[in-house]
């Protein structure tokens, strides 16, 4: 009868020990993989934080550049709207760059460009208000 009790039971020690060691090894490998993944996540989070800071800096620089471009476009458009004041005298072309006040009367660059006598007088005096271009 004693044989009947042992017939159905498998030897306990050798197989259980192998299974236990295999399970321990599997847990150990899983823990190592988990730690490696945690380290990778920490590295990626750090890189992400650095990239976000760089993006913020670049966006700020882009905003500044856009403001500069808008300002320059405004200046170009304003310059397009302004008239270049030139006058031709004796076959030469002169650019009138400024105005002056004489005897209480103000003369703008447009006024000088429209009046050959005033322009000739300034040329004769070698004034810096009128410059030869051709």
GROMACS elastic network, one bead per residue, 0.5 to 0.9 nm:
[ bonds ]
;  ai    aj funct       b0    kb
    1     4     6  0.52097   500
    1     5     6  0.69544   500
    2     5     6  0.54736   500
    2     6     6  0.69213   500
    2     7     6  0.89443   500
    3     6     6  0.53912   500
    3     7     6  0.61080   500
    4     7     6  0.52314   500
    4     8     6  0.74837   500
    5     8     6  0.67662   500
    5     9     6  0.73785   500
    6     9     6  0.52991   500
    6    10     6  0.78124   500
    6    11     6  0.89554   500
    7    10     6  0.79021   500
    9    12     6  0.81580   500
   10    15     6  0.89888   500
   11    14     6  0.70206   500
   11    15     6  0.74234   500
   11    16     6  0.87961   500
   12    15     6  0.63953   500
   12    16     6  0.60680   500
   12    17     6  0.84261   500
   13    16     6  0.54679   500
   13    17     6  0.59898   500
   13    18     6  0.87229   500
   14    17     6  0.54025   500
   14    18     6  0.65205   500
   14    19     6  0.88810   500
   15    18     6  0.52044   500
   15    19     6  0.62091   500
   15    20     6  0.85336   500
   16    19     6  0.50535   500
   16    20     6  0.59441   500
   16    21     6  0.85482   500
   17    20     6  0.50137   500
   17    21     6  0.61918   500
   17    22     6  0.85808   500
   18    21     6  0.51750   500
   18    22     6  0.61339   500
   18    23     6  0.85643   500
   19    22     6  0.50447   500
   19    23     6  0.60714   500
   19    24     6  0.85377   500
   20    23     6  0.51022   500
   20    24     6  0.61281   500
   20    25     6  0.85791   500
   21    24     6  0.50299   500
   21    25     6  0.61025   500
   21    26     6  0.85283   500
   22    25     6  0.50632   500
   22    26     6  0.61099   500
   22    27     6  0.86253   500
   23    27     6  0.61505   500
   23    28     6  0.85139   500
   24    27     6  0.51064   500
   24    28     6  0.60918   500
   24    29     6  0.85998   500
   25    29     6  0.61155   500
   25    30     6  0.85134   500
   26    29     6  0.51095   500
   26    30     6  0.60942   500
   26    31     6  0.85723   500
   27    30     6  0.50055   500
   27    31     6  0.60785   500
   27    32     6  0.85760   500
   28    31     6  0.51165   500
   28    32     6  0.62405   500
   28    33     6  0.86561   500
   29    32     6  0.50756   500
   29    33     6  0.61614   500
   29    34     6  0.85340   500
   30    33     6  0.50362   500
   30    34     6  0.60308   500
   30    35     6  0.85885   500
   31    35     6  0.61574   500
   31    36     6  0.85694   500
   32    35     6  0.51498   500
   32    36     6  0.61553   500
   32    37     6  0.85955   500
   33    36     6  0.50401   500
   33    37     6  0.61413   500
   33    38     6  0.86022   500
   34    37     6  0.50891   500
   34    38     6  0.61674   500
   34    39     6  0.86429   500
   35    39     6  0.61505   500
   35    40     6  0.85576   500
   36    39     6  0.51207   500
   36    40     6  0.61947   500
   36    41     6  0.86515   500
   37    41     6  0.61004   500
   37    42     6  0.85944   500
   38    41     6  0.50457   500
   38    42     6  0.62101   500
   38    43     6  0.86555   500
   39    42     6  0.51190   500
   39    43     6  0.62563   500
   39    44     6  0.86518   500
   40    43     6  0.50565   500
   40    44     6  0.61101   500
   40    45     6  0.85296   500
   41    44     6  0.50463   500
   41    45     6  0.60271   500
   41    46     6  0.85883   500
   42    45     6  0.50992   500
   42    46     6  0.62721   500
   42    47     6  0.86964   500
   43    46     6  0.51829   500
   43    47     6  0.62546   500
   43    48     6  0.85583   500
   44    47     6  0.50149   500
   44    48     6  0.59475   500
   44    49     6  0.85370   500
   45    49     6  0.61656   500
   45    50     6  0.86767   500
   46    49     6  0.51466   500
   46    50     6  0.63278   500
   46    51     6  0.86818   500
   47    50     6  0.50948   500
   47    51     6  0.61162   500
   47    52     6  0.85681   500
   48    51     6  0.50869   500
   48    52     6  0.61028   500
   48    53     6  0.86378   500
   49    52     6  0.51609   500
   49    53     6  0.63352   500
   49    54     6  0.87376   500
   50    53     6  0.51594   500
   50    54     6  0.62656   500
   50    55     6  0.86783   500
   51    55     6  0.60894   500
   51    56     6  0.85705   500
   52    55     6  0.50282   500
   52    56     6  0.61923   500
   52    57     6  0.86596   500
   53    56     6  0.51045   500
   53    57     6  0.62684   500
   53    58     6  0.86559   500
   54    57     6  0.50683   500
   54    58     6  0.61220   500
   54    59     6  0.85388   500
   55    58     6  0.50221   500
   55    59     6  0.60195   500
   55    60     6  0.85341   500
   56    59     6  0.51030   500
   56    60     6  0.62516   500
   56    61     6  0.87277   500
   57    60     6  0.51280   500
   57    61     6  0.63062   500
   57    62     6  0.86112   500
   58    61     6  0.50114   500
   58    62     6  0.59933   500
   58    63     6  0.85019   500
   59    63     6  0.61004   500
   59    64     6  0.86234   500
   60    63     6  0.51037   500
   60    64     6  0.63145   500
   60    65     6  0.86677   500
   61    64     6  0.50680   500
   61    65     6  0.61339   500
   61    66     6  0.85665   500
   62    65     6  0.50052   500
   62    66     6  0.60610   500
   62    67     6  0.86057   500
   63    66     6  0.50706   500
   63    67     6  0.62898   500
   63    68     6  0.87338   500
   64    67     6  0.51566   500
   64    68     6  0.63370   500
   64    69     6  0.87305   500
   65    68     6  0.50517   500
   65    69     6  0.61624   500
   65    70     6  0.85757   500
   66    69     6  0.50661   500
   66    70     6  0.61023   500
   66    71     6  0.85553   500
   67    70     6  0.50846   500
   67    71     6  0.61387   500
   67    72     6  0.86150   500
   68    71     6  0.50574   500
   68    72     6  0.61456   500
   68    73     6  0.85688   500
   69    72     6  0.50697   500
   69    73     6  0.60668   500
   69    74     6  0.85182   500
   70    73     6  0.50898   500
   70    74     6  0.61657   500
   70    75     6  0.86841   500
   71    74     6  0.50835   500
   71    75     6  0.63013   500
   71    76     6  0.87119   500
   72    75     6  0.50053   500
   72    76     6  0.61312   500
   72    77     6  0.85456   500
   73    76     6  0.50344   500
   73    77     6  0.60791   500
   73    78     6  0.84795   500
   74    77     6  0.51430   500
   74    78     6  0.61066   500
   74    79     6  0.85721   500
   75    79     6  0.60781   500
   75    80     6  0.85695   500
   76    79     6  0.50151   500
   76    80     6  0.61462   500
   76    81     6  0.86828   500
   77    80     6  0.50357   500
   77    81     6  0.63889   500
   77    82     6  0.88782   500
   78    81     6  0.51832   500
   78    82     6  0.64846   500
   79    82     6  0.51387   500
   79    83     6  0.79993   500
   80    83     6  0.76290   500
   83   110     6  0.84514   500
   84    95     6  0.77368   500
   84    96     6  0.81413   500
   84    97     6  0.87922   500
   84   110     6  0.85989   500
   85    94     6  0.84808   500
   85    95     6  0.59551   500
   85    96     6  0.54393   500
   85    97     6  0.74044   500
   85   109     6  0.64422   500
   85   110     6  0.59092   500
   85   112     6  0.83909   500
   85   113     6  0.57234   500
   85   114     6  0.85799   500
   86    93     6  0.67046   500
   86    94     6  0.54156   500
   86    96     6  0.58100   500
   86    97     6  0.88844   500
   86   109     6  0.89378   500
   86   110     6  0.85604   500
   86   112     6  0.89969   500
   86   113     6  0.56841   500
   86   114     6  0.86304   500
   86   130     6  0.88807   500
   87    92     6  0.83141   500
   87    93     6  0.56779   500
   87    94     6  0.52960   500
   87    95     6  0.66302   500
   87    96     6  0.76108   500
   87   112     6  0.84672   500
   87   113     6  0.52164   500
   87   114     6  0.73256   500
   87   115     6  0.85975   500
   87   116     6  0.75962   500
   87   119     6  0.79801   500
   88    91     6  0.62489   500
   88    92     6  0.54510   500
   88    94     6  0.61817   500
   88   113     6  0.87415   500
   88   116     6  0.83194   500
   89    92     6  0.53815   500
   89    93     6  0.63985   500
   89    94     6  0.76129   500
   89   116     6  0.72500   500
   89   119     6  0.83775   500
   89   120     6  0.76464   500
   90    93     6  0.84302   500
   91   134     6  0.85171   500
   92   132     6  0.71381   500
   92   133     6  0.76610   500
   92   134     6  0.54691   500
   93   131     6  0.85405   500
   93   132     6  0.59943   500
   93   133     6  0.56978   500
   93   134     6  0.51000   500
   94   113     6  0.86091   500
   94   119     6  0.88109   500
   94   130     6  0.62842   500
   94   131     6  0.52781   500
   94   133     6  0.54465   500
   94   134     6  0.71085   500
   95   113     6  0.80469   500
   95   129     6  0.83101   500
   95   130     6  0.55765   500
   95   131     6  0.51260   500
   95   132     6  0.62468   500
   95   133     6  0.64821   500
   96    99     6  0.80391   500
   96   109     6  0.56444   500
   96   110     6  0.78705   500
   96   112     6  0.70829   500
   96   113     6  0.63635   500
   96   119     6  0.84483   500
   96   128     6  0.89045   500
   96   129     6  0.58356   500
   96   131     6  0.64696   500
   96   132     6  0.89125   500
   97   109     6  0.62875   500
   97   128     6  0.79860   500
   97   129     6  0.52211   500
   97   130     6  0.59613   500
   97   131     6  0.75221   500
   98   107     6  0.87436   500
   98   108     6  0.66016   500
   98   110     6  0.87352   500
   98   112     6  0.87126   500
   98   128     6  0.84233   500
   98   129     6  0.51319   500
   98   130     6  0.75460   500
   99   106     6  0.74422   500
   99   107     6  0.52683   500
   99   110     6  0.83088   500
   99   111     6  0.81945   500
   99   112     6  0.74004   500
   99   129     6  0.67516   500
  100   105     6  0.84055   500
  100   106     6  0.59117   500
  100   107     6  0.52746   500
  100   108     6  0.66825   500
  100   109     6  0.83680   500
  100   129     6  0.84009   500
  101   104     6  0.61509   500
  101   105     6  0.53826   500
  101   107     6  0.58728   500
  101   108     6  0.85964   500
  102   105     6  0.52928   500
  102   106     6  0.65224   500
  102   107     6  0.76895   500
  103   106     6  0.84368   500
  107   110     6  0.79524   500
  107   111     6  0.57272   500
  107   112     6  0.65919   500
  108   111     6  0.51297   500
  108   112     6  0.64538   500
  108   113     6  0.87274   500
  109   112     6  0.51986   500
  109   113     6  0.61844   500
  109   114     6  0.86311   500
  109   129     6  0.82901   500
  109   130     6  0.89802   500
  110   113     6  0.51451   500
  110   114     6  0.62257   500
  110   115     6  0.88272   500
  111   114     6  0.51423   500
  111   115     6  0.63303   500
  111   118     6  0.88079   500
  112   115     6  0.52094   500
  112   116     6  0.73196   500
  112   117     6  0.85629   500
  112   118     6  0.60440   500
  112   119     6  0.57781   500
  112   130     6  0.89238   500
  113   116     6  0.70784   500
  113   118     6  0.85066   500
  113   119     6  0.68660   500
  114   118     6  0.88576   500
  114   119     6  0.85074   500
  115   118     6  0.56481   500
  115   119     6  0.63500   500
  115   120     6  0.87840   500
  116   120     6  0.59626   500
  116   121     6  0.85170   500
  117   120     6  0.51325   500
  117   121     6  0.62388   500
  117   122     6  0.87467   500
  118   121     6  0.50877   500
  118   122     6  0.63313   500
  118   123     6  0.87049   500
  119   122     6  0.51484   500
  119   123     6  0.62003   500
  119   124     6  0.86068   500
  119   130     6  0.75041   500
  120   123     6  0.50150   500
  120   124     6  0.60754   500
  120   125     6  0.86172   500
  121   124     6  0.51098   500
  121   125     6  0.63081   500
  121   126     6  0.86130   500
  121   127     6  0.87860   500
  122   125     6  0.50670   500
  122   126     6  0.60569   500
  122   127     6  0.52191   500
  122   128     6  0.83002   500
  122   129     6  0.74633   500
  122   130     6  0.68591   500
  123   127     6  0.61268   500
  123   128     6  0.88145   500
  123   129     6  0.88628   500
  123   130     6  0.67899   500
  123   131     6  0.81593   500
  123   132     6  0.89008   500
  124   127     6  0.77542   500
  126   129     6  0.85908   500
  126   130     6  0.79648   500
  126   131     6  0.87353   500
  127   130     6  0.60975   500
  127   131     6  0.80879   500
  128   131     6  0.67295   500
